[in-house]
Amino acid sequence: MKKFLVLLVLAAVAGTTIAWGVNKRNYVDREAYFASFSMAPSDYDSLTKIRSSQDVDLSSKARVEVIGELTYDFGVMSPNTEGEHVFRIKNTGEDDLTLRLGATTCKCTLGELKNNTLAPGEESDIKLSWSVKSGQAEFNQTAQVITNDPYQVVLNFEIEGKVVEDLEVVPETWTFGEVATGEPIELSGTIYNFMDQDIKPTKLSFSSQEMTDLATFEVEPFRPTEEADGPRNIARQAFRVKIKIDAGMRQGAVSQNFVFGFRKLDENGEEVPVPDSDGEEEFDYYVSTSTQGRVVGWLGMMLNSKIKGEPGGGYIFNIGKIGSDDPLIVKTYVVLKGNERENTKLSVSGIVPNKVIKARLGEPLGRGSMTLYPLEIEFMPGEETVARLGIHSKDYGQVIIESDNPKVTKMRIALKFSVEGR
């Protein structure tokens, strides 16, 4: 039995030693054929195929230089169109530079090479051609060129860009942040026309009739430039849109579509009629974008993990459970915004239940574009526990903040709490 165990141990040691030797021979005692490269799966697979198909001549003095960047941002393209871009390379070494295509996602031409080689000092073009399909938001094309430069065995050329429809709205979503009740809302953006014919803006509106009735639209046409508009300078036309929405929007989140109506023009500048489904002439086409923001009252609260705003205005203050040993006073801040804050004084006008809760406002504190009022809420426990946990709309305590300014509407603070009896 002992001899068997000894033989078993010796066999394990021998096996381990042999395995270590095989791994060392295969993976450690190897020459380095490539410079450093990313070990992403695609790069690893490509280099493995190259290495298995031919050995790299480490003595080669061919050197490839890319004139420019390996990645080119083509900008914007319309669906179902074709594009091309030319990269340029140079042999800066002492031996002939050999080139051949590897994996590509588009048509790639290596220029006019003699026997696929480039003599020392010579340059050549590498042209990528591709087409853009509809239904894409972006496009990306790559071409791999394999060389005999031992320091740059593989060159990965890449084209990237964005696919735009006939008209592009910039930005994709028009936002106005938070605006106080009684103040106007201002929005702006740009419409780029990439069609092969001019257009004429017609009816501008919102999906909300309330917003449309309060809105004034201003459209300024201009010619895009590369300096101001970047890759969108290839657009045929551009329109700068400014919108002012008068005061009167209800409090809460705003999420509506802005609709830009237009008509196509022929080569003589005449409107091109298009029949609708009933065969009647219909002139207008439309492009739309989302508009978002929030209309808030002049009065607000400093938000935190316990204080949340309600969609239609007002706030919920989740105070939680107040035990027999917990402090009975909680503090927060009421916020007064807008240009009326200098002419406004606040006060507490209502408390529910008033036998359990007291509330008082401190002296106002100026903080830039707003004024903060310290608010103290004090609980007065009785013999029994009082709980208002917000199970339904009437299951809240509340504090009402009111102003002496008719332009500043009052604010309701709903309270969720439980106070143990003492």
Buried (B, 14 or more C-beta within 10 A) or exposed (E): EEEEEEEEEEEEEEEEEEEEEEEEEEEEEEEEBBEEBEEEEEBEEBBEEBEEEEEBBEEBBBBBBBEEEEEBBBBBBBBEEEBEBEBBBBBBBEBBBBBEBBBBBBBBBBBEBEEEBBEBEBEBEBBBBBBBEEEEEEBBBBBBBBBBBBBBBBBBBBBBBBBBEBBBBBEEEBEBEEBBBBBBBEBEBBBBBBBEEBBBBBBBBBBBEEBBEBBEBEBEBEEBEEEEBEBBBBBBBBBEBEBBBEBBBEBBEBEBBBBBBBBBBEEEEEBEEEEEEEEEEEBBBEBBBBBBBBBBBBBBBEEEEEBEBEEEBBBBBBBEEBEEEEEEEBEBBBBBBBEBBEEBBBEBEEBBEEEBBBBEBEEBEEEEEBBBBBBEBBBBBEEEBBBBEBEEEEEBBBBBBBBEBEBBBBBBBBBBBBBBEE
